[in-house]
Amino acid sequence: MTDTTPERPPLPDHLSIDPRSPHHVAAVFEHDIGVRFNGKDRLDVEEYCVGEGWIKVPAGKTLDRKGKPLLIKLKGQVEVFYR
């Protein structure tokens, strides 16, 4: 028997879901990723940095002038994992 599950790439220290960002890694998004911020699972994270300890999340329904959600940075303990 052989294991046919695809190899998961290592999770980067800094990752963004925006494909135009230099911190976007498409291979990571082929798998389900979880982000735990200060001990609670977050589903609305747009970008994170484990080394610096912050996440960026949308600020409600507010949009910037290009129609994208306005992001706020929250600082705390960040853990990322594959689900």
Buried (B, 14 or more C-beta within 10 A) or exposed (E): EEEEEEEEEEBBEBBBBEEEEEBBBEEBEEEEBEBBBEEEEBEEBBBBBBEEBBBBBBEEEEEEEEEEBEBEEBEEEBEBEEE
